[in-house]
Amino acid sequence: MAERAVVVRKTRVRFSPSTLYGKKRMKILFICKYNAFRSRIAEEYLKKINKNKKIEVASRGIIMDGMADKEQVSISKKLLGINISKKRPKPLELKDMIDSDLIIVVANDIPRIIFNYQLKPIAKKVVIWRIKDEQKMNKKNIKTIVLKIKKRVDELNKKLQTK
């Protein structure tokens, strides 16, 4: 019974309760296009608010092309108290997806074919949040994106804490 998958309706996250309460650590991987803005916000914010030491969080990008711009860094620091510029973006590798218990695509611009591997474990643990990117340094759009990610991460964290 403890091994039965739990389906969380709001976030559509599926995971085994024994992942959180057994000896195993749960690994959550956030993915966006560049690993500079959206996935970094999700990673750093979840690390900040999550108190469960058995949950590991990482983020990756499918294209390596620079860092977050100054507006993105400033707004995420102001609204969430996190620093998304403290480390360089990392590329997504197949091993990252295989090793993760939950993969959250924090983007609307990632081709779904990336997750069409013949490996069953990958397809079953992918959740897509479809959050648009902002590359024109528009403060209003950046703030909206940061707050959308915050809301999704807060919902995820609440579900992870109550299970």
MARVOTI-854706 format. One line per field, with one value per residue (C-alpha): residue in one letter; x, y, z. Coordinates in steps of 0.1 Angstrom, whole numbers, plus 5000, padded with zeros to 4 digits. Layout:
residues N
vodo A / ...
u X / ...
v Y / ...
w Z / ...
***
This chain:
residues 163
vodo M / A / E / R / A / V / V / V / R / K / T / R / V / R / F / S / P / S / T / L / Y / G / K / K / R / M / K / I / L / F / I / C / K / Y / N / A / F / R / S / R / I / A / E / E / Y / L / K / K / I / N / K / N / K / K / I / E / V / A / S / R / G / I / I / M / D / G / M / A / D / K / E / Q / V / S / I / S / K / K / L / L / G / I / N / I / S / K / K / R / P / K / P / L / E / L / K / D / M / I / D / S / D / L / I / I / V / V / A / N / D / I / P / R / I / I / F / N / Y / Q / L / K / P / I / A / K / K / V / V / I / W / R / I / K / D / E / Q / K / M / N / K / K / N / I / K / T / I / V / L / K / I / K / K / R / V / D / E / L / N / K / K / L / Q / T / K
u 5000 / 5028 / 5043 / 5012 / 5017 / 5001 / 4986 / 4985 / 4958 / 4969 / 5005 / 4999 / 5029 / 5032 / 5056 / 5058 / 5053 / 5082 / 5105 / 5099 / 5095 / 5118 / 5155 / 5157 / 5162 / 5138 / 5155 / 5136 / 5150 / 5137 / 5144 / 5141 / 5156 / 5188 / 5190 / 5194 / 5161 / 5129 / 5145 / 5170 / 5142 / 5123 / 5154 / 5167 / 5132 / 5124 / 5158 / 5149 / 5115 / 5117 / 5126 / 5127 / 5164 / 5155 / 5146 / 5174 / 5168 / 5187 / 5181 / 5193 / 5189 / 5188 / 5208 / 5239 / 5237 / 5246 / 5234 / 5203 / 5201 / 5204 / 5166 / 5159 / 5185 / 5173 / 5136 / 5140 / 5162 / 5137 / 5106 / 5119 / 5152 / 5171 / 5202 / 5199 / 5233 / 5255 / 5264 / 5267 / 5240 / 5243 / 5234 / 5207 / 5221 / 5203 / 5217 / 5201 / 5167 / 5172 / 5184 / 5156 / 5123 / 5105 / 5112 / 5095 / 5097 / 5093 / 5090 / 5067 / 5095 / 5110 / 5103 / 5085 / 5105 / 5134 / 5114 / 5105 / 5133 / 5125 / 5132 / 5099 / 5111 / 5116 / 5082 / 5063 / 5079 / 5077 / 5054 / 5052 / 5043 / 5044 / 5057 / 5068 / 5103 / 5112 / 5142 / 5135 / 5142 / 5106 / 5102 / 5065 / 5068 / 5097 / 5078 / 5048 / 5070 / 5087 / 5053 / 5039 / 5069 / 5066 / 5030 / 5038 / 5067 / 5047 / 5020 / 5046 / 5063 / 5030 / 5021 / 5056 / 5053 / 5019 / 5026
v 5000 / 5024 / 5019 / 5029 / 5060 / 5091 / 5115 / 5151 / 5169 / 5205 / 5198 / 5165 / 5151 / 5113 / 5098 / 5070 / 5079 / 5056 / 5079 / 5106 / 5085 / 5056 / 5056 / 5068 / 5104 / 5120 / 5138 / 5166 / 5180 / 5213 / 5219 / 5250 / 5260 / 5277 / 5269 / 5306 / 5319 / 5297 / 5264 / 5283 / 5302 / 5269 / 5252 / 5280 / 5288 / 5251 / 5248 / 5278 / 5268 / 5230 / 5217 / 5180 / 5169 / 5138 / 5160 / 5169 / 5196 / 5204 / 5223 / 5219 / 5234 / 5220 / 5249 / 5264 / 5301 / 5326 / 5336 / 5353 / 5390 / 5417 / 5423 / 5386 / 5384 / 5416 / 5408 / 5372 / 5384 / 5412 / 5390 / 5357 / 5364 / 5340 / 5344 / 5328 / 5340 / 5322 / 5293 / 5287 / 5269 / 5232 / 5211 / 5184 / 5148 / 5115 / 5104 / 5134 / 5123 / 5087 / 5095 / 5119 / 5108 / 5138 / 5160 / 5193 / 5212 / 5249 / 5260 / 5261 / 5260 / 5226 / 5200 / 5170 / 5146 / 5150 / 5128 / 5101 / 5077 / 5040 / 5041 / 5038 / 5055 / 5089 / 5092 / 5085 / 5112 / 5143 / 5172 / 5203 / 5236 / 5256 / 5289 / 5314 / 5329 / 5366 / 5377 / 5414 / 5425 / 5435 / 5440 / 5434 / 5401 / 5390 / 5397 / 5377 / 5347 / 5348 / 5348 / 5320 / 5298 / 5308 / 5297 / 5263 / 5256 / 5266 / 5241 / 5214 / 5220 / 5219 / 5185 / 5171 / 5182 / 5167 / 5133
w 5000 / 5008 / 4974 / 4956 / 4935 / 4947 / 4922 / 4932 / 4913 / 4913 / 4902 / 4884 / 4902 / 4906 / 4931 / 4956 / 4992 / 5002 / 4982 / 5008 / 5039 / 5032 / 5031 / 4995 / 4986 / 4962 / 4933 / 4915 / 4883 / 4868 / 4831 / 4809 / 4776 / 4789 / 4826 / 4833 / 4844 / 4848 / 4860 / 4882 / 4899 / 4906 / 4918 / 4941 / 4955 / 4963 / 4980 / 5001 / 5012 / 5014 / 5049 / 5039 / 5038 / 5017 / 4987 / 4963 / 4938 / 4906 / 4873 / 4838 / 4803 / 4768 / 4753 / 4768 / 4759 / 4787 / 4820 / 4834 / 4826 / 4853 / 4854 / 4860 / 4887 / 4904 / 4903 / 4916 / 4944 / 4953 / 4951 / 4964 / 4981 / 4959 / 4937 / 4903 / 4892 / 4917 / 4894 / 4857 / 4837 / 4833 / 4803 / 4804 / 4801 / 4798 / 4832 / 4849 / 4837 / 4846 / 4881 / 4888 / 4905 / 4891 / 4861 / 4859 / 4826 / 4836 / 4800 / 4771 / 4745 / 4751 / 4724 / 4739 / 4717 / 4742 / 4766 / 4741 / 4751 / 4751 / 4788 / 4806 / 4838 / 4820 / 4804 / 4836 / 4857 / 4834 / 4843 / 4821 / 4836 / 4802 / 4815 / 4788 / 4787 / 4787 / 4768 / 4763 / 4798 / 4803 / 4841 / 4842 / 4822 / 4844 / 4876 / 4862 / 4853 / 4887 / 4905 / 4884 / 4892 / 4929 / 4929 / 4913 / 4935 / 4966 / 4955 / 4949 / 4982 / 5001 / 4985 / 4992 / 5029 / 5034 / 5020
***
